[in-house]
Amino acid sequence: MFCNQCEQTANGVGCVDLGVCGKDPDVQALQELLLYGVKGMAAYAYHARRLGKTDPEVNAFIEQALFATVTNVNFDPESLLEMVLECGRHNLRVMELLDQGHRQRFGTPEPTTVYEGTKAGPGILVTGHDLLDLAELLEQSQHAGVNVYTHGEMLPGHSYPRLKAYPHLAGHYGTAWQNQHLEFTQFSGPIVATTNCVLIPWETYKDRLFTTGVTAVPGGRRVRGNDFSEVIELARQCPPLPEQKQGESTIGFHHSVILSLADKIVEAVRSGQVKHFYLVGGCDGAEPGRNYFTEVARRAPQDAIILTLGCGKFRIRNHDYGTVAGLPRLLDLGQCNDSYGAIQVALALAKAFQCGVNQLPLSLVISWFEQKAVAVLLSLLSLGVKGIRLGPNPPAFLTPNVFKLLQEKFQLKLTEPEPPAELFQLASG
């Protein structure tokens, strides 16, 4: 950050002369927290806008928040914290708009069993988050003799009725974004990266990688507008994929599906069949410490239900968790933006039990990696949700003072080297 007043570059300890511009590290940390949140919210707003969903109040807030980070505008930590939480409230609205846009365009998600692996013949792999790009590719390729596969957070696309109606939406291939290099090398057809979470490609597949919208990488090809003809033609020219089934999984537990089971869930809790809920989700990464989230899911008691969302699900989904009270113990709510759905489920349960969200038998264990995850975290904090375990590391852009403030105000916790016994003893209370 460059300070126009003292004409020096502000590093982690502020400008050279604090008496001149008043920039201190805690103020800078709050400004950066706000900026990260606004960036994440803007990404969700971009997806919603593509589906015809906008809110002028959200747009106005983005302008206001960016203005607040301009040099010599706001030096007050308290007012900046208020704006940070306001960002969380507006992000909740944006995720609601995106949810509405998805359902109106593609239908309401429903539980769906997905083929995992490849089928014999030409194929195209779609990664990222943008379901509209997937829909347009499916429409343009439906008579081309080419299969289309999802990767990463495109997996929930199979649960939307108007997307899964295309018979050549053949299945899901691969896992999370951080495994792209190896998985994309092994996929012989073209790959379409629709949003963030794309890695700079290896030479092994660089000539087969296409990007859409604002997404771009050196050496990759860009899809202009919504014309996927070049992608489809390349798929015909590439070596065909083999018939190779890796398994299958059931997805599509959208919040509307879970809420339709609310009476059954409430009764299961009241009868003692279900004692606890664990929300294990967020944005995954490749660094050490991510196995914490796997351990939470694996060690969750048999009378607990595990909710997941975001690419963090790929840490925990390849395991049979069985059922409890006639319900699957593992319920995937969808993409990272479907955190809105998790919030709606929590609010509905709190209403049913006539208590606050913080009084529910619910533990939130959230992994975070980038700006969208920051925006989601701010949404949870704006609702007053407390006791979240966040990991594997504290946000690097926060000073110890600011992180301590969030810990004290929201009982925010960092994930430990390994899940503590107390996290699982909660289920017996």
C-alpha positions as CSV (number, residue, x, y, z in Angstrom):
1,M,0.0,0.0,0.0
2,F,1.4,3.4,-1.0
3,C,0.9,6.5,1.2
4,N,0.4,9.7,-0.7
5,Q,1.1,11.7,2.5
6,C,4.6,10.5,3.4
7,E,5.4,9.2,-0.1
8,Q,6.6,5.9,1.3
9,T,5.5,2.3,0.8
10,A,3.6,1.1,3.8
11,N,4.7,-2.4,4.7
12,G,3.4,-4.6,7.5
13,V,4.3,-2.0,10.2
14,G,2.7,1.1,8.6
15,C,4.2,4.2,7.0
16,V,7.4,5.9,8.0
17,D,5.9,8.7,9.9
18,L,2.7,7.7,11.8
19,G,2.4,11.3,13.0
20,V,1.9,12.5,9.4
21,C,-0.6,10.0,8.0
22,G,-1.9,8.1,11.0
23,K,-1.7,4.7,9.3
24,D,-1.1,2.1,12.0
25,P,-0.9,-1.6,11.4
26,D,-4.2,-2.5,13.0
27,V,-6.1,0.0,10.8
28,Q,-4.3,-1.4,7.7
29,A,-5.2,-4.9,8.8
30,L,-8.9,-4.0,9.0
31,Q,-8.8,-2.3,5.7
32,E,-7.2,-5.3,4.1
33,L,-9.9,-7.6,5.7
34,L,-12.5,-5.3,4.2
35,L,-10.8,-5.4,0.8
36,Y,-10.6,-9.2,0.8
37,G,-14.2,-9.5,1.8
38,V,-15.3,-7.1,-0.9
39,K,-13.3,-9.0,-3.5
40,G,-15.0,-12.2,-2.5
41,M,-18.5,-10.6,-2.5
42,A,-17.8,-9.0,-5.9
43,A,-17.0,-12.5,-7.3
44,Y,-20.3,-13.8,-6.1
45,A,-22.1,-10.7,-7.3
46,Y,-20.5,-11.2,-10.8
47,H,-22.0,-14.7,-11.0
48,A,-25.4,-13.5,-9.8
49,R,-25.4,-10.6,-12.3
50,R,-24.7,-13.1,-15.2
51,L,-28.0,-14.8,-14.1
52,G,-29.9,-11.5,-14.1
53,K,-29.7,-11.0,-10.3
54,T,-28.5,-7.6,-8.9
55,D,-29.2,-5.4,-5.8
56,P,-28.4,-1.7,-6.0
57,E,-27.8,-1.6,-2.3
58,V,-25.0,-4.2,-2.7
59,N,-23.4,-2.1,-5.5
60,A,-23.6,1.0,-3.4
61,F,-21.9,-0.7,-0.5
62,I,-19.0,-2.0,-2.7
63,E,-18.4,1.6,-3.7
64,Q,-18.6,2.8,-0.2
65,A,-16.3,0.1,1.2
66,L,-13.6,0.7,-1.5
67,F,-13.8,4.4,-0.8
68,A,-13.2,3.8,2.9
69,T,-9.8,2.2,2.1
70,V,-8.5,5.2,0.1
71,T,-5.6,7.1,1.6
72,N,-6.6,9.5,4.4
73,V,-10.3,8.5,4.7
74,N,-10.7,6.3,7.7
75,F,-8.2,5.9,10.6
76,D,-10.8,4.6,13.1
77,P,-10.7,0.9,13.9
78,E,-14.2,0.7,15.4
79,S,-15.9,2.2,12.3
80,L,-13.8,-0.1,10.0
81,L,-14.9,-3.1,12.0
82,E,-18.5,-2.1,11.6
83,M,-17.9,-1.9,7.8
84,V,-16.2,-5.3,7.8
85,L,-19.3,-6.8,9.4
86,E,-21.6,-4.9,7.1
87,C,-19.6,-6.5,4.2
88,G,-20.6,-9.9,5.7
89,R,-24.3,-8.8,5.8
90,H,-24.2,-7.7,2.1
91,N,-22.4,-10.9,1.1
92,L,-25.2,-12.9,2.6
93,R,-27.6,-11.0,0.3
94,V,-25.4,-11.6,-2.7
95,M,-25.3,-15.4,-2.0
96,E,-29.1,-15.3,-1.7
97,L,-29.3,-13.7,-5.1
98,L,-27.0,-16.3,-6.6
99,D,-29.0,-19.1,-5.1
100,Q,-32.2,-17.6,-6.6
101,G,-30.5,-17.2,-10.0
102,H,-29.3,-20.8,-10.0
103,R,-32.7,-22.2,-9.0
104,Q,-34.7,-20.1,-11.4
105,R,-32.4,-20.9,-14.3
106,F,-31.6,-24.5,-13.7
107,G,-34.3,-25.8,-11.3
108,T,-34.0,-26.6,-7.6
109,P,-31.3,-29.1,-6.8
110,E,-32.3,-32.6,-5.8
111,P,-30.4,-35.7,-4.4
112,T,-28.6,-37.2,-7.4
113,T,-26.2,-40.2,-7.8
114,V,-23.3,-39.1,-9.9
115,Y,-21.0,-41.4,-12.0
116,E,-17.4,-40.7,-11.2
117,G,-14.7,-41.4,-13.8
118,T,-14.8,-41.3,-17.6
119,K,-16.7,-43.0,-20.3
120,A,-15.5,-44.2,-23.7
121,G,-15.3,-41.4,-26.3
122,P,-14.3,-37.8,-26.7
123,G,-14.7,-35.6,-23.6
124,I,-14.6,-32.0,-22.2
125,L,-13.8,-31.2,-18.6
126,V,-15.3,-28.2,-16.9
127,T,-13.8,-26.8,-13.7
128,G,-14.5,-23.7,-11.5
129,H,-17.9,-22.5,-10.3
130,D,-19.9,-20.9,-13.1
131,L,-22.9,-23.1,-13.8
132,L,-24.0,-20.8,-16.6
133,D,-20.9,-21.6,-18.6
134,L,-21.6,-25.3,-18.1
135,A,-25.1,-24.8,-19.3
136,E,-24.1,-23.0,-22.5
137,L,-21.4,-25.6,-23.2
138,L,-24.0,-28.4,-22.7
139,E,-26.4,-26.7,-25.1
140,Q,-23.8,-26.2,-27.8
141,S,-22.4,-29.7,-27.6
142,Q,-25.6,-31.7,-27.2
143,H,-25.4,-33.1,-30.8
144,A,-21.6,-33.2,-31.2
145,G,-21.0,-36.7,-29.9
146,V,-18.9,-35.4,-27.0
147,N,-19.3,-36.1,-23.3
148,V,-19.0,-33.3,-20.7
149,Y,-17.5,-33.9,-17.3
150,T,-17.4,-31.7,-14.2
151,H,-14.4,-31.1,-12.0
152,G,-13.9,-29.6,-8.6
153,E,-16.8,-27.3,-7.5
154,M,-18.7,-27.9,-10.6
155,L,-19.8,-31.3,-9.1
156,P,-23.1,-29.8,-7.7
157,G,-24.1,-29.0,-11.3
158,H,-25.3,-32.7,-11.6
159,S,-28.1,-32.0,-9.0
160,Y,-29.8,-29.3,-11.0
161,P,-32.7,-30.7,-13.1
162,R,-32.2,-28.7,-16.2
163,L,-28.5,-29.5,-16.3
164,K,-28.6,-33.2,-15.6
165,A,-31.3,-33.5,-18.3
166,Y,-28.5,-33.4,-20.8
167,P,-27.6,-37.0,-21.3
168,H,-24.0,-36.1,-22.4
169,L,-23.3,-34.6,-18.9
170,A,-21.6,-37.9,-18.4
171,G,-20.1,-37.7,-14.9
172,H,-17.5,-36.1,-12.6
173,Y,-13.8,-36.5,-13.0
174,G,-11.1,-35.6,-10.4
175,T,-11.1,-33.9,-7.1
176,A,-10.2,-30.4,-5.8
177,W,-8.6,-27.5,-7.6
178,Q,-5.1,-28.0,-6.0
179,N,-4.8,-31.4,-7.8
180,Q,-5.3,-29.9,-11.3
181,H,-1.8,-30.4,-12.6
182,L,-1.9,-34.2,-12.3
183,E,-5.6,-34.7,-13.0
184,F,-5.6,-32.4,-16.1
185,T,-2.5,-34.1,-17.5
186,Q,-4.3,-37.5,-17.3
187,F,-7.5,-36.1,-19.0
188,S,-6.9,-36.3,-22.8
189,G,-9.6,-33.8,-23.9
190,P,-9.9,-30.0,-23.6
191,I,-10.4,-28.4,-20.2
192,V,-12.6,-25.3,-19.6
193,A,-11.8,-23.2,-16.5
194,T,-14.8,-21.0,-15.8
195,T,-13.7,-19.0,-12.7
196,N,-11.0,-18.7,-10.0
197,C,-9.2,-21.7,-8.6
198,V,-7.4,-22.3,-11.9
199,L,-3.7,-23.0,-11.7
200,I,-1.0,-21.9,-14.3
201,P,-1.0,-25.0,-16.5
202,W,1.8,-27.4,-17.1
203,E,3.1,-27.9,-20.6
204,T,1.4,-31.3,-20.6
205,Y,-2.0,-29.7,-21.1
206,K,-1.5,-26.0,-21.7
207,D,-2.6,-26.3,-25.3
208,R,-5.9,-27.9,-24.2
209,L,-6.8,-25.4,-21.5
210,F,-9.5,-22.8,-22.2
211,T,-10.7,-20.0,-19.9
212,T,-13.9,-18.0,-19.8
213,G,-14.8,-14.5,-18.5
214,V,-12.2,-12.7,-16.5
215,T,-10.2,-16.0,-16.0
216,A,-7.0,-16.2,-18.0
217,V,-3.6,-17.9,-17.7
218,P,-0.4,-17.5,-19.7
219,G,-0.4,-19.8,-22.7
220,G,-4.0,-20.8,-22.3
221,R,-6.8,-20.1,-24.8
222,R,-9.7,-17.8,-24.0
223,V,-13.3,-18.4,-24.9
224,R,-14.7,-15.2,-26.3
225,G,-18.3,-14.5,-25.3
226,N,-20.1,-17.8,-25.0
227,D,-18.9,-19.5,-28.2
228,F,-17.5,-23.0,-27.3
229,S,-17.1,-24.2,-30.9
230,E,-13.3,-24.3,-30.7
231,V,-13.5,-26.4,-27.5
232,I,-15.9,-28.8,-29.0
233,E,-13.9,-29.2,-32.2
234,L,-10.7,-29.8,-30.2
235,A,-12.5,-32.5,-28.2
236,R,-13.2,-34.4,-31.4
237,Q,-9.6,-34.3,-32.4
238,C,-8.1,-35.3,-29.1
239,P,-7.6,-39.0,-28.2
240,P,-10.8,-40.5,-26.8
241,L,-11.1,-41.2,-23.1
242,P,-11.3,-44.8,-21.8
243,E,-14.2,-46.4,-20.0
244,Q,-12.9,-46.0,-16.4
245,K,-15.4,-45.8,-13.6
246,Q,-13.9,-44.7,-10.3
247,G,-17.2,-45.0,-8.3
248,E,-20.3,-43.0,-7.7
249,S,-21.6,-40.6,-5.0
250,T,-24.9,-38.9,-4.0
251,I,-25.0,-35.2,-4.0
252,G,-27.7,-32.5,-4.1
253,F,-28.6,-31.8,-0.5
254,H,-29.5,-28.2,-1.2
255,H,-30.9,-26.4,1.8
256,S,-34.4,-26.7,0.4
257,V,-34.0,-30.5,0.5
258,I,-32.8,-30.5,4.1
259,L,-35.5,-28.0,5.2
260,S,-38.1,-30.3,3.6
261,L,-36.8,-32.9,6.1
262,A,-36.8,-30.4,9.0
263,D,-39.6,-32.2,11.0
264,K,-37.7,-35.5,10.7
265,I,-34.4,-33.9,11.7
266,V,-36.0,-32.1,14.7
267,E,-37.7,-35.3,15.9
268,A,-34.4,-37.2,15.5
269,V,-32.7,-34.6,17.8
270,R,-35.5,-34.6,20.3
271,S,-35.5,-38.4,20.5
272,G,-31.7,-38.4,21.0
273,Q,-31.0,-40.3,17.7
274,V,-29.1,-37.3,16.4
275,K,-27.0,-35.5,19.1
276,H,-24.8,-33.1,17.1
277,F,-24.1,-31.5,13.7
278,Y,-20.7,-30.8,12.3
279,L,-20.3,-28.3,9.4
280,V,-17.0,-29.2,7.8
281,G,-16.4,-27.1,4.8
282,G,-14.8,-24.1,3.2
283,C,-12.1,-23.5,0.6
284,D,-9.4,-26.2,0.5
285,G,-5.7,-25.9,-0.1
286,A,-2.6,-28.0,-0.5
287,E,-0.5,-27.0,2.5
288,P,0.0,-29.3,5.5
289,G,-2.7,-29.1,8.2
290,R,-5.7,-29.7,6.0
291,N,-6.0,-33.3,7.2
292,Y,-7.5,-31.7,10.4
293,F,-10.8,-31.5,8.5
294,T,-10.6,-35.1,7.4
295,E,-10.1,-36.2,11.0
296,V,-13.1,-34.2,12.2
297,A,-15.4,-35.9,9.8
298,R,-13.9,-39.4,10.4
299,R,-14.1,-39.0,14.2
300,A,-17.5,-37.5,14.4
301,P,-19.7,-39.8,16.5
302,Q,-22.2,-42.1,14.8
303,D,-25.1,-40.1,16.2
304,A,-23.9,-36.9,14.4
305,I,-24.7,-35.5,11.0
306,I,-21.9,-34.0,8.9
307,L,-22.7,-31.1,6.6
308,T,-20.2,-30.1,4.0
309,L,-19.8,-27.5,1.2
310,G,-17.1,-26.0,-0.9
311,C,-14.1,-27.8,-2.3
312,G,-13.2,-28.8,1.3
313,K,-15.6,-31.7,0.8
314,F,-13.0,-33.5,-1.3
315,R,-11.1,-34.1,1.9
316,I,-13.9,-36.1,3.5
317,R,-16.3,-37.4,0.8
318,N,-14.5,-40.6,-0.2
319,H,-15.7,-42.5,2.9
320,D,-18.9,-44.3,3.8
321,Y,-20.4,-42.5,6.8
322,G,-23.6,-44.6,6.8
323,T,-26.9,-43.3,8.1
324,V,-28.5,-42.1,11.3
325,A,-32.2,-41.9,12.0
326,G,-32.8,-42.9,8.4
327,L,-30.8,-39.9,7.1
328,P,-27.4,-40.0,5.4
329,R,-24.8,-38.9,7.9
330,L,-22.9,-36.9,5.2
331,L,-24.9,-34.2,3.5
332,D,-23.2,-32.0,0.9
333,L,-24.8,-28.6,0.5
334,G,-22.9,-27.7,-2.7
335,Q,-20.5,-25.0,-3.7
336,C,-18.8,-22.5,-1.4
337,N,-21.5,-19.9,-2.3
338,D,-24.0,-22.4,-0.9
339,S,-22.8,-21.4,2.5
340,Y,-26.0,-19.3,2.3
341,G,-27.9,-22.6,2.4
342,A,-26.0,-23.8,5.5
343,I,-27.0,-20.5,7.2
344,Q,-30.6,-21.0,6.3
345,V,-30.5,-24.6,7.7
346,A,-29.0,-23.3,11.0
347,L,-31.6,-20.5,11.3
348,A,-34.4,-22.9,10.6
349,L,-33.2,-25.3,13.2
350,A,-32.7,-22.5,15.7
351,K,-36.3,-21.4,15.1
352,A,-37.6,-25.0,15.5
353,F,-35.8,-25.4,18.8
354,Q,-36.7,-21.8,19.9
355,C,-33.1,-20.9,20.6
356,G,-30.2,-18.9,19.0
357,V,-27.8,-20.4,16.4
358,N,-25.1,-20.4,19.1
359,Q,-27.2,-22.7,21.3
360,L,-27.6,-25.3,18.6
361,P,-25.7,-28.6,18.9
362,L,-23.6,-27.4,16.0
363,S,-19.8,-27.2,15.5
364,L,-18.4,-25.2,12.6
365,V,-15.0,-26.2,11.3
366,I,-14.0,-24.0,8.4
367,S,-11.0,-24.1,6.1
368,W,-10.2,-20.9,4.2
369,F,-7.8,-20.1,1.4
370,E,-9.0,-17.1,-0.6
371,Q,-11.2,-14.0,-0.8
372,K,-14.5,-15.8,-1.3
373,A,-13.9,-17.7,1.9
374,V,-13.2,-14.5,3.7
375,A,-16.5,-13.1,2.5
376,V,-18.3,-16.2,3.8
377,L,-16.6,-16.0,7.1
378,L,-17.6,-12.3,7.5
379,S,-21.2,-13.3,6.7
380,L,-21.1,-15.8,9.6
381,L,-19.6,-13.2,11.9
382,S,-22.2,-10.6,10.9
383,L,-24.9,-13.0,12.1
384,G,-23.1,-13.2,15.5
385,V,-22.1,-16.9,15.0
386,K,-19.5,-17.8,17.6
387,G,-17.1,-20.6,18.3
388,I,-16.0,-21.2,14.7
389,R,-12.8,-23.2,14.3
390,L,-10.8,-21.6,11.4
391,G,-7.7,-23.1,9.9
392,P,-5.2,-24.2,9.2
393,N,-3.6,-20.8,9.8
394,P,-4.7,-17.4,10.9
395,P,-5.2,-14.9,8.1
396,A,-1.8,-13.5,7.3
397,F,-3.0,-10.0,6.7
398,L,-4.4,-9.6,10.2
399,T,-2.3,-8.2,13.0
400,P,-2.2,-10.0,16.3
401,N,-4.3,-7.2,17.8
402,V,-7.1,-7.5,15.2
403,F,-7.2,-11.3,15.3
404,K,-7.3,-11.2,19.1
405,L,-10.3,-8.7,18.8
406,L,-12.1,-11.2,16.6
407,Q,-11.3,-14.1,18.9
408,E,-12.7,-12.2,21.9
409,K,-15.8,-10.9,20.2
410,F,-16.8,-14.1,18.3
411,Q,-14.9,-16.8,20.3
412,L,-13.1,-17.5,17.0
413,K,-10.6,-20.4,17.4
414,L,-7.8,-21.6,15.3
415,T,-7.7,-25.3,14.4
416,E,-5.3,-27.2,16.7
417,P,-2.6,-29.6,15.5
418,E,-5.2,-32.3,15.7
419,P,-8.9,-32.2,16.6
420,P,-9.3,-32.2,20.4
421,A,-11.4,-34.7,22.3
422,E,-13.8,-32.0,23.5
423,L,-14.9,-31.4,19.9
424,F,-16.4,-34.9,19.9
425,Q,-17.6,-35.0,23.5
426,L,-20.0,-32.2,22.5
427,A,-22.1,-34.8,20.7
428,S,-22.8,-36.7,23.9
429,G,-24.1,-33.6,25.8
